[in-house]
């Protein structure tokens, strides 16, 4: 690299070198040496090493599970701090790592992140799980990881989040996703809706059910429809399965078909 390259070009080259190294899934120890000694980015005109939280974002993009495990085990929750936004240079906010994990469907690393959050206090953990995306110009700004999982029909990510206590938001989006999905995605959309319903205690009646009651009663069944409209208690099957779903889909999958929600049969 020439010695007279501009700051912007130097930053791009060093950042890209680290990006490529993670993409090639080099060993965690080598990536840490690069992060702390060889590659750098600029903050207010000054070069600095990449933060663990920035490196963790790279591991999510490229599914480098070994490096993610190293970062989370060594730096714990500090690796989950929102990094500085590369567009506006402001310190980020929200649970950016959760949203990226959902968008790329990185189940293994998402599970590592959720386990790491157990090192936080209950209030801090809950706030992190339910926080929205960062700056307004970012694609997932204003959305929680749960809402994003519903919009993308990432049912397995949604289950991990809900089982760890994330707020079951996005019921309206789940209903709309159910009717707008094509045949190849409809099962995942139905699963997302079922999961939300299992974790919802007192859902507010969605507006779409009031606008087209006959259509939704046919799609959801009378028991679920009347419950969501506030006209009846939750179906007995939903109440019974709420205990089992806390530990994942496997206990439900092992039940006889008549005891399963129809989308999981």
C-alpha positions as CSV (number, residue, x, y, z in Angstrom):
1,X,0.0,0.0,0.0
2,X,1.5,3.4,-0.9
3,X,2.5,5.6,2.0
4,X,0.6,8.6,0.8
5,X,-2.9,7.3,0.6
6,X,-5.6,9.5,2.0
7,X,-7.2,8.8,5.4
8,X,-10.5,7.7,3.7
9,X,-8.7,5.3,1.4
10,X,-6.6,4.0,4.2
11,X,-9.6,3.4,6.4
12,X,-11.4,1.7,3.6
13,X,-8.5,-0.6,2.9
14,X,-7.9,-1.6,6.6
15,X,-11.6,-2.0,7.3
16,X,-12.0,-4.1,4.1
17,X,-8.9,-6.2,5.1
18,X,-10.5,-7.1,8.4
19,X,-13.9,-7.7,6.7
20,X,-12.2,-10.1,4.3
21,X,-10.3,-11.9,7.0
22,X,-13.6,-12.5,8.9
23,X,-15.3,-13.6,5.7
24,X,-12.5,-16.1,5.1
25,X,-13.1,-17.4,8.6
26,X,-9.5,-17.1,9.8
27,X,-8.8,-18.5,13.3
28,X,-10.2,-16.4,16.1
29,X,-6.7,-15.8,17.6
30,X,-5.4,-14.4,14.3
31,X,-8.4,-12.2,13.9
32,X,-8.0,-10.8,17.4
33,X,-4.3,-10.0,16.6
34,X,-5.5,-8.2,13.5
35,X,-8.2,-6.3,15.3
36,X,-6.0,-5.1,18.1
37,X,-2.7,-4.5,16.3
38,X,-2.9,-4.5,12.5
39,X,-6.2,-3.0,11.2
40,X,-7.8,0.2,12.3
41,X,-10.6,2.8,11.6
42,X,-10.8,6.5,12.3
43,X,-12.7,8.3,15.0
44,X,-12.8,12.1,14.9
45,X,-9.7,12.0,12.7
46,X,-7.8,9.6,15.0
47,X,-7.0,5.9,14.1
48,X,-8.2,3.3,16.6
49,X,-8.6,-0.5,16.8
50,X,-11.9,-2.1,15.9
51,X,-14.1,-2.6,18.9
52,X,-15.2,-6.1,20.0
53,X,-18.8,-5.0,19.2
54,X,-17.8,-4.0,15.6
55,X,-16.0,-7.3,15.1
56,X,-19.1,-9.2,16.4
57,X,-21.2,-7.6,13.7
58,X,-18.7,-9.0,11.1
59,X,-19.1,-12.5,12.6
60,X,-22.8,-12.2,12.2
61,X,-22.7,-11.2,8.6
62,X,-20.3,-14.1,7.8
63,X,-21.5,-16.6,10.4
64,X,-18.0,-17.0,11.9
65,X,-19.2,-18.9,15.0
66,X,-15.8,-19.6,16.5
67,X,-14.8,-15.9,16.5
68,X,-18.3,-14.9,17.9
69,X,-17.9,-17.4,20.7
70,X,-14.4,-16.0,21.5
71,X,-15.6,-12.4,21.5
72,X,-18.6,-13.1,23.7
73,X,-16.7,-15.3,26.2
74,X,-13.9,-12.8,26.5
75,X,-15.8,-9.5,26.5
76,X,-19.2,-10.6,27.6
77,X,-21.9,-7.9,27.4
78,X,-19.4,-5.2,26.4
79,X,-19.2,-7.0,23.0
80,X,-23.0,-6.2,22.6
81,X,-22.7,-2.5,22.9
82,X,-24.0,-0.6,19.8
83,X,-21.1,0.5,17.7
84,X,-20.6,4.0,16.3
85,X,-22.7,4.4,13.1
86,X,-20.6,4.5,10.0
87,X,-22.9,6.9,8.2
88,X,-23.4,9.7,10.8
89,X,-20.5,8.8,13.1
90,X,-22.9,8.9,16.2
91,X,-22.7,6.3,18.9
92,X,-25.3,3.8,18.0
93,X,-28.2,2.7,20.1
94,X,-30.5,-0.3,20.5
95,X,-29.8,-4.0,20.1
96,X,-28.1,-3.8,16.7
97,X,-26.5,-7.3,17.0
98,X,-29.9,-8.9,17.7
99,X,-31.4,-7.4,14.5
100,X,-28.5,-8.4,12.4
101,X,-28.6,-11.9,13.8
102,X,-32.3,-12.1,12.9
103,X,-31.9,-10.6,9.4
104,X,-29.1,-13.1,8.5
105,X,-30.9,-15.9,10.4
106,X,-27.8,-16.7,12.5
107,X,-29.4,-19.0,15.0
108,X,-26.2,-20.3,16.6
109,X,-24.7,-16.9,17.3
110,X,-28.1,-15.5,18.3
111,X,-28.3,-18.2,20.9
112,X,-24.8,-17.2,22.1
113,X,-25.9,-13.6,22.4
114,X,-29.0,-14.5,24.4
115,X,-26.9,-16.7,26.8
116,X,-24.4,-13.8,27.2
117,X,-27.3,-11.5,28.2
118,X,-27.8,-13.6,31.3
119,X,-24.8,-11.8,32.7
120,X,-26.9,-8.6,32.8
121,X,-29.5,-7.6,35.4
122,X,-33.1,-8.5,34.6
123,X,-33.9,-4.9,33.8
124,X,-30.9,-4.4,31.5
125,X,-31.6,-7.7,29.8
126,X,-35.3,-6.9,29.2
127,X,-34.4,-3.4,27.9
128,X,-31.9,-4.9,25.5
129,X,-34.3,-7.6,24.2
130,X,-37.0,-5.0,23.6
131,X,-34.9,-2.1,22.2
132,X,-35.3,-0.9,18.6
133,X,-32.8,-0.5,15.9
134,X,-30.4,2.5,15.9
135,X,-30.2,5.5,13.6
136,X,-33.1,6.4,11.4
137,X,-31.3,5.8,8.1
138,X,-30.5,2.2,9.1
139,X,-32.7,-0.4,7.4
140,X,-34.1,-1.9,10.6
141,X,-34.4,1.3,12.5
142,X,-37.4,1.5,14.9
143,X,-38.0,-2.3,14.9
144,X,-37.3,-4.7,17.7
145,X,-35.7,-8.0,16.9
146,X,-39.1,-9.7,17.5
147,X,-40.8,-7.4,15.0
148,X,-38.1,-8.0,12.5
149,X,-38.3,-11.8,12.9
150,X,-42.1,-11.6,12.3
151,X,-41.6,-9.4,9.2
152,X,-39.0,-11.8,7.7
153,X,-40.9,-15.0,8.9
154,X,-37.8,-16.1,10.8
155,X,-39.7,-18.5,13.1
156,X,-36.7,-20.1,14.8
157,X,-35.2,-16.8,15.6
158,X,-38.5,-15.6,16.9
159,X,-38.8,-18.7,19.2
160,X,-35.3,-18.1,20.7
161,X,-36.2,-14.4,21.4
162,X,-39.6,-15.1,22.9
163,X,-38.3,-18.0,25.0
164,X,-35.7,-15.6,26.5
165,X,-38.4,-13.1,27.5
166,X,-38.6,-10.7,24.6
167,X,-41.9,-8.9,24.3
168,X,-44.2,-10.6,21.8
169,X,-44.8,-7.6,19.5
170,X,-45.9,-7.5,15.9
171,X,-49.3,-9.3,15.9
172,X,-50.7,-7.1,13.2
173,X,-47.7,-7.7,11.0
174,X,-47.9,-11.4,11.6
175,X,-51.5,-11.5,10.5
176,X,-50.7,-9.5,7.3
177,X,-47.7,-11.6,6.6
178,X,-49.9,-14.7,6.8
179,X,-52.2,-13.5,4.0
180,X,-49.4,-11.9,1.9
181,X,-46.9,-14.7,1.8
182,X,-46.6,-17.1,-1.1
183,X,-47.0,-20.9,-0.6
184,X,-43.3,-21.5,0.1
185,X,-43.3,-19.0,3.0
186,X,-46.8,-19.5,4.4
187,X,-45.8,-22.2,6.9
188,X,-43.1,-20.0,8.5
189,X,-45.5,-17.1,8.6
190,X,-48.1,-19.3,10.3
191,X,-45.5,-20.5,12.8
192,X,-44.6,-16.9,13.6
193,X,-48.2,-16.1,14.3
194,X,-48.7,-19.2,16.4
195,X,-45.6,-18.4,18.5
196,X,-46.8,-14.8,19.1
197,X,-50.2,-16.2,20.2
198,X,-48.6,-18.6,22.6
199,X,-46.6,-15.9,24.3
200,X,-49.4,-13.2,24.3
201,X,-51.4,-12.9,27.4
202,X,-53.9,-10.2,26.7
203,X,-53.7,-9.1,23.0
204,X,-55.4,-6.0,21.9
205,X,-58.0,-6.8,19.1
206,X,-56.3,-6.2,15.8
207,X,-58.1,-3.7,13.5
208,X,-58.0,-6.1,10.5
209,X,-60.2,-8.6,12.4
210,X,-62.8,-6.0,12.9
211,X,-62.7,-4.8,9.2
212,X,-63.0,-8.3,7.7
213,X,-64.4,-10.6,10.4
214,X,-65.7,-13.4,8.1
215,X,-62.4,-13.7,6.3
216,X,-60.3,-13.9,9.5
217,X,-62.7,-16.2,11.3
218,X,-62.3,-18.6,8.4
219,X,-58.4,-18.3,8.4
220,X,-57.9,-18.4,12.2
221,X,-60.7,-20.6,13.3
222,X,-63.5,-19.6,15.6
223,X,-61.7,-20.1,19.0
224,X,-58.7,-18.1,18.1
225,X,-60.8,-15.4,16.3
226,X,-63.1,-14.9,19.3
227,X,-60.1,-14.8,21.7
228,X,-58.3,-12.1,19.6
229,X,-61.5,-10.1,19.4
230,X,-61.8,-10.2,23.2
231,X,-65.0,-12.2,23.2
232,X,-63.6,-15.4,24.8
233,X,-60.7,-16.8,26.8
234,X,-57.6,-18.2,25.0
235,X,-58.2,-21.6,23.5
236,X,-57.4,-24.5,25.9
237,X,-54.7,-25.9,23.5
238,X,-52.8,-22.6,23.6
239,X,-52.9,-22.5,27.4
240,X,-51.6,-26.0,27.6
241,X,-48.8,-25.5,25.1
242,X,-47.5,-22.3,26.7
243,X,-45.6,-24.3,29.3
244,X,-44.0,-26.6,26.7
245,X,-43.0,-23.9,24.2
246,X,-40.7,-22.2,26.8
247,X,-38.2,-25.0,26.2
248,X,-38.4,-25.0,22.4
249,X,-40.2,-26.7,19.6
250,X,-39.0,-30.3,20.3
251,X,-41.4,-31.1,23.1
252,X,-44.4,-29.9,21.0
253,X,-43.2,-31.8,17.9
254,X,-43.2,-35.0,19.9
255,X,-46.8,-34.7,20.8
256,X,-49.6,-36.5,18.8
257,X,-50.9,-34.5,15.9
258,X,-54.2,-33.7,17.5
259,X,-52.3,-31.9,20.4
260,X,-50.2,-29.7,18.0
261,X,-51.0,-26.4,16.4
262,X,-51.8,-27.1,12.8
263,X,-48.8,-25.3,11.4
264,X,-46.4,-27.6,13.4
265,X,-47.9,-30.9,12.5
